[in-house]
Amino acid sequence: MNYLVTGGAGYLGSHIVREMIGQGHNVTIFDDHSSSIEVFSHDLVTNVHGSITSKADLESLFSGNTFQGVCHIAAKKSASESLTNKNLYLDVNVNGTQNLLEYCALFQVKNFVFASSAAVYGSTESAVKINEGFETTPESIYGETKFESEKLISEWSKNFKSKAAVLRLFNLAGCNEDGLYDRNGENLIPLLLRSLKSGNAFSIYGNNLNTPDGTPVRDYIHVQDAARAHLASMEHLQSIDESYYEVFNICSGIGTSVKDVVLKVQSFLDREVSYVLRDKRDGDPEFSIGDYAKFQKLTGWGPLKSVDEMISSSIVAHF
């Protein structure tokens, strides 16, 4: 198969590309390299520089290639930055997705996998696992743009009799054996390790919550497991002959507190980790634990990597 991966030079995208070429697929990476971590050199990989916000770039990309499916990863992904630069997030995440869907329709690309986010669910104050039927109330511009993109994709699948799988990713972490770690991510583990490298104290937001140790509880999923989920989604779509749209959680189903992660890092490194307890930030849920049963039942996918493996692989890559 010949697949297109937008944002294929970034953190998640690069791991998806590795999974695809490992299965013998041809991959075209379309990336503006604004947050890339690797430019691939491989017989099965074609690198195209461009932006999903540019119709001229997309015209050139699609007119010169035939794709059996698209994995759409390219996006701005900082929840905090989205609050101060709303127009940028609307342009890249929403308008860029609309542009990409337009060209998929024009060139009759029928299979579309989208990397969405658990941020579409908003705040939860309970340890109950979040399934795909939970209310969608995003509390950041980033989360709103992901949810708006989901709606665009749903309409596209209906209007053009196409097939789409939306993957709501929880907290990505870890890296593969080549050390392709998240250099710019705002998730806990990369933030913590960057604080350690810089010698600054790490801030834990929320210290008296209704959780086992008073700090927020999150669901972490290894980036390689997430990459496998994207390929499993694409294979599932290709087995369907009619218009299709489904949303799936991609997660571990296991909650780990922020303090637990700090203590695990401390144990792995055998050194004290300096941290400061701060007030809970608005919009941060006390618990965010996902339920991946729907996706597992359909595809057989399940997470293979533990939180300890996410932490240890990240430490090796950072240090």
Secondary structure per residue as TSV (DSSP state, phi and psi in degrees):
chain	resnum	aa	ss	phi	psi
A	1	M	-	360.0	154.9
A	2	N	E	-114.5	112.5
A	3	Y	E	-111.6	148.5
A	4	L	E	-105.2	131.6
A	5	V	E	-122.7	106.2
A	6	T	E	-76.5	138.8
A	7	G	T	71.0	25.5
A	8	G	T	-72.1	-8.3
A	9	A	T	-98.1	1.4
A	10	G	S	-89.3	-169.4
A	11	Y	H	-61.4	-63.2
A	12	L	H	-68.8	-44.1
A	13	G	H	-57.3	-41.0
A	14	S	H	-65.7	-34.1
A	15	H	H	-72.0	-35.5
A	16	I	H	-63.9	-43.1
A	17	V	H	-59.7	-42.5
A	18	R	H	-59.6	-42.6
A	19	E	H	-63.0	-42.3
A	20	M	H	-66.3	-47.0
A	21	I	H	-71.2	-25.4
A	22	G	H	-65.0	-25.1
A	23	Q	T	-95.1	6.0
A	24	G	T	84.4	13.9
A	25	H	-	-84.6	149.8
A	26	N	E	-83.4	137.5
A	27	V	E	-130.6	131.7
A	28	T	E	-105.5	121.0
A	29	I	E	-94.4	125.8
A	30	F	E	-117.1	113.0
A	31	D	E	-152.6	142.1
A	32	D	-	-91.3	-0.9
A	33	H	-	60.8	26.8
A	34	S	S	-74.2	-24.1
A	35	S	S	-143.9	37.1
A	36	S	-	-77.7	152.9
A	37	I	S	-116.9	-13.8
A	38	E	-	-160.0	139.8
A	39	V	-	-104.3	117.2
A	40	F	-	-74.0	142.0
A	41	S	-	-125.8	102.4
A	42	H	-	-156.5	147.0
A	43	D	T	-60.7	-27.7
A	44	L	T	-93.3	1.2
A	45	V	E	-117.2	133.1
A	46	T	E	-115.8	126.9
A	47	N	E	-99.6	125.9
A	48	V	E	-124.0	122.7
A	49	H	E	-86.1	128.4
A	50	G	-	175.2	174.4
A	51	S	-	-124.6	142.8
A	52	I	T	-70.0	-12.6
A	53	T	T	-83.5	-7.6
A	54	S	-	-107.9	113.5
A	55	K	H	-68.0	-29.1
A	56	A	H	-65.0	-42.1
A	57	D	H	-63.9	-41.3
A	58	L	H	-68.8	-38.2
A	59	E	H	-59.4	-45.7
A	60	S	H	-64.7	-40.8
A	61	L	H	-63.3	-51.3
A	62	F	H	-76.2	-32.9
A	63	S	H	-70.6	-20.7
A	64	G	T	-101.2	4.2
A	65	N	-	-144.9	160.2
A	66	T	-	-121.6	121.0
A	67	F	-	-113.5	138.9
A	68	Q	S	-89.0	-13.7
A	69	G	E	-170.6	158.6
A	70	V	E	-126.0	130.6
A	71	C	E	-105.1	113.8
A	72	H	E	-99.0	103.7
A	73	I	-	-111.7	-26.8
A	74	A	-	-57.8	125.5
A	75	A	-	-173.1	159.6
A	76	K	-	-85.9	138.6
A	77	K	-	-133.6	13.6
A	78	S	-	-93.9	116.0
A	79	A	H	-62.2	-39.4
A	80	S	H	-71.1	-41.2
A	81	E	H	-64.7	-33.7
A	82	S	H	-62.8	-26.8
A	83	L	H	-72.7	-26.5
A	84	T	H	-103.4	-10.1
A	85	N	-	-139.6	59.5
A	86	K	H	-57.8	-43.0
A	87	N	H	-63.1	-37.3
A	88	L	H	-62.3	-43.3
A	89	Y	H	-69.3	-36.7
A	90	L	I	-65.6	-41.2
A	91	D	I	-66.6	-50.2
A	92	V	I	-74.9	-52.9
A	93	N	I	-76.5	-37.7
A	94	V	I	-96.0	-57.9
A	95	N	I	-63.3	-38.5
A	96	G	H	-62.3	-41.2
A	97	T	H	-64.9	-41.8
A	98	Q	H	-60.9	-43.0
A	99	N	H	-59.3	-46.6
A	100	L	H	-62.9	-42.8
A	101	L	H	-63.3	-37.4
A	102	E	H	-59.6	-42.2
A	103	Y	H	-77.4	-29.8
A	104	C	H	-62.3	-39.8
A	105	A	H	-67.0	-45.6
A	106	L	H	-61.3	-37.2
A	107	F	T	-105.2	14.2
A	108	Q	T	56.3	44.2
A	109	V	-	-89.1	116.6
A	110	K	-	-99.7	-12.5
A	111	N	E	-113.7	123.5
A	112	F	E	-138.7	119.0
A	113	V	E	-112.7	129.4
A	114	F	E	-119.3	130.3
A	115	A	E	-85.3	98.3
A	116	S	E	-95.7	-157.7
A	117	S	E	-150.0	149.8
A	118	A	G	-65.3	-10.8
A	119	A	G	-61.6	-16.8
A	120	V	G	-69.2	-18.1
A	121	Y	G	-82.4	-21.3
A	122	G	-	73.8	-152.4
A	123	S	-	-83.7	140.1
A	124	T	-	-130.7	140.5
A	125	E	-	-117.6	29.6
A	126	S	S	-142.0	152.4
A	127	A	-	-81.0	2.1
A	128	V	S	-62.7	134.1
A	129	K	-	-69.0	136.8
A	130	I	B	-81.4	121.6
A	131	N	-	-105.5	177.0
A	132	E	T	-68.0	-12.2
A	133	G	T	-88.1	-3.5
A	134	F	S	-64.4	154.0
A	135	E	-	-60.5	139.1
A	136	T	-	-101.2	105.5
A	137	T	-	-134.3	69.7
A	138	P	-	-58.8	142.2
A	139	E	-	-114.5	11.0
A	140	S	S	-133.6	158.1
A	141	I	H	-59.8	-39.2
A	142	Y	H	-56.1	-50.8
A	143	G	H	-60.9	-39.0
A	144	E	H	-63.0	-41.2
A	145	T	H	-67.4	-34.1
A	146	K	H	-67.1	-41.6
A	147	F	H	-68.0	-39.6
A	148	E	H	-61.6	-38.7
A	149	S	H	-64.9	-39.5
A	150	E	H	-57.8	-43.3
A	151	K	H	-65.6	-39.1
A	152	L	H	-61.4	-42.2
A	153	I	H	-67.1	-39.2
A	154	S	H	-60.1	-45.8
A	155	E	H	-64.8	-40.2
A	156	W	H	-60.1	-44.2
A	157	S	H	-63.7	-35.9
A	158	K	H	-72.9	-48.0
A	159	N	H	-68.3	-31.1
A	160	F	T	-115.0	16.1
A	161	K	T	49.3	49.9
A	162	S	-	-116.0	-179.2
A	163	K	E	-127.0	133.4
A	164	A	E	-141.9	141.3
A	165	A	E	-122.4	124.9
A	166	V	E	-104.3	121.7
A	167	L	E	-106.6	112.2
A	168	R	E	-86.9	100.6
A	169	L	E	-82.7	136.2
A	170	F	-	-87.1	-150.1
A	171	N	E	-78.3	107.6
A	172	L	E	-73.2	142.9
A	173	A	E	-156.7	169.1
A	174	G	-	82.9	-177.5
A	175	C	-	-160.6	169.9
A	176	N	-	-84.3	-174.9
A	177	E	T	-66.7	-18.7
A	178	D	T	-86.8	0.9
A	179	G	-	76.2	31.9
A	180	L	-	-82.0	76.0
A	181	Y	-	-92.8	169.4
A	182	D	-	-82.4	97.3
A	183	R	S	-75.9	-25.0
A	184	N	S	-118.3	3.6
A	185	G	-	-68.9	153.6
A	186	E	-	-108.5	15.0
A	187	N	S	-76.0	164.0
A	188	L	H	-55.4	-51.8
A	189	I	H	-64.2	-49.4
A	190	P	H	-63.3	-36.2
A	191	L	H	-63.3	-44.0
A	192	L	H	-63.0	-44.7
A	193	L	H	-69.9	-34.5
A	194	R	H	-66.6	-36.5
A	195	S	H	-62.9	-41.9
A	196	L	H	-63.1	-43.5
A	197	K	H	-64.7	-34.0
A	198	S	H	-83.5	-13.7
A	199	G	T	84.4	8.8
A	200	N	-	-91.6	150.7
A	201	A	-	-68.9	142.4
A	202	F	E	-89.2	138.5
A	203	S	E	-96.0	126.0
A	204	I	E	-104.6	118.0
A	205	Y	E	-94.4	107.1
A	206	G	-	111.4	110.5
A	207	N	S	-131.1	-2.7
A	208	N	S	-134.4	40.1
A	209	L	-	-82.3	170.0
A	210	N	S	-85.4	57.8
A	211	T	S	-127.7	167.4
A	212	P	T	-54.0	-39.5
A	213	D	T	-117.3	11.0
A	214	G	S	87.2	-7.6
A	215	T	S	-106.7	158.5
A	216	P	-	-58.0	148.1
A	217	V	E	-111.9	130.1
A	218	R	E	-129.8	160.8
A	219	D	E	-105.2	117.5
A	220	Y	E	-107.3	135.8
A	221	I	E	-125.5	131.2
A	222	H	E	-66.3	138.8
A	223	V	H	-61.8	-30.5
A	224	Q	H	-69.8	-36.0
A	225	D	H	-64.8	-40.3
A	226	A	H	-64.4	-39.1
A	227	A	H	-63.7	-41.9
A	228	R	H	-61.2	-35.5
A	229	A	H	-64.6	-36.7
A	230	H	H	-65.7	-41.8
A	231	L	H	-69.8	-38.0
A	232	A	H	-62.8	-37.3
A	233	S	H	-64.1	-44.2
A	234	M	H	-62.6	-42.4
A	235	E	H	-64.4	-37.4
A	236	H	H	-64.1	-44.9
A	237	L	H	-60.5	-37.3
A	238	Q	H	-71.8	-12.4
A	239	S	T	-89.2	-1.0
A	240	I	-	-107.8	139.6
A	241	D	-	-106.4	-0.1
A	242	E	S	-128.9	171.3
A	243	S	-	-55.1	138.3
A	244	Y	E	-154.2	140.2
A	245	Y	E	-150.8	124.4
A	246	E	E	-143.7	151.4
A	247	V	E	-112.5	136.7
A	248	F	E	-136.0	142.0
A	249	N	E	-82.7	136.5
A	250	I	E	-119.7	110.4
A	251	C	S	-160.0	-178.2
A	252	S	-	-100.2	-20.6
A	253	G	S	77.3	8.4
A	254	I	-	-120.6	130.9
A	255	G	E	-94.6	134.2
A	256	T	E	-130.7	130.3
A	257	S	E	-75.5	158.2
A	258	V	H	-60.0	-42.8
A	259	K	H	-65.0	-36.4
A	260	D	H	-60.2	-41.8
A	261	V	H	-63.8	-43.9
A	262	V	H	-58.7	-44.2
A	263	L	H	-67.7	-35.3
A	264	K	H	-65.9	-43.0
A	265	V	H	-61.2	-42.2
A	266	Q	H	-59.8	-42.1
A	267	S	H	-67.8	-44.1
A	268	F	H	-61.2	-41.2
A	269	L	H	-86.6	-14.1
A	270	D	T	54.3	46.6
A	271	R	S	-151.1	152.5
A	272	E	-	-71.9	137.0
A	273	V	-	-103.8	120.0
A	274	S	-	-83.1	126.0
A	275	Y	E	-140.6	157.2
A	276	V	E	-122.8	131.2
A	277	L	E	-86.5	125.9
A	278	R	E	-125.4	169.0
A	279	D	-	-65.0	150.8
A	280	K	-	-61.2	137.9
A	281	R	-	-83.2	148.0
A	282	D	T	-59.2	135.1
A	283	G	T	88.8	-13.7
A	284	D	-	-77.7	122.8
A	285	P	-	-73.5	150.8
A	286	E	S	-69.9	-44.0
A	287	F	E	-121.6	143.8
A	288	S	E	-149.5	91.4
A	289	I	-	-125.5	129.5
A	290	G	B	-97.2	166.5
A	291	D	-	-123.4	115.8
A	292	Y	-	-103.9	14.9
A	293	A	H	-58.1	-37.9
A	294	K	H	-60.7	-46.2
A	295	F	H	-70.9	-39.2
A	296	Q	H	-63.2	-42.3
A	297	K	H	-62.2	-36.0
A	298	L	H	-80.3	-39.3
A	299	T	H	-117.1	-14.9
A	300	G	-	83.7	-1.5
A	301	W	-	-68.0	146.6
A	302	G	-	-157.2	154.3
A	303	P	-	-68.1	138.7
A	304	L	-	-108.0	-19.8
A	305	K	-	-104.7	141.3
A	306	S	-	-90.9	168.7
A	307	V	H	-59.8	-39.8
A	308	D	H	-59.2	-39.7
A	309	E	H	-69.2	-35.8
A	310	M	H	-61.2	-45.0
A	311	I	H	-69.1	-47.3
A	312	S	H	-64.1	-41.0
A	313	S	H	-67.1	-35.6
A	314	S	H	-67.6	-40.5
A	315	I	H	-62.3	-46.6
A	316	V	H	-58.8	-42.6
A	317	A	H	-68.7	-40.2
A	318	H	H	-74.9	-35.4
A	319	F	-	-110.2	360.0
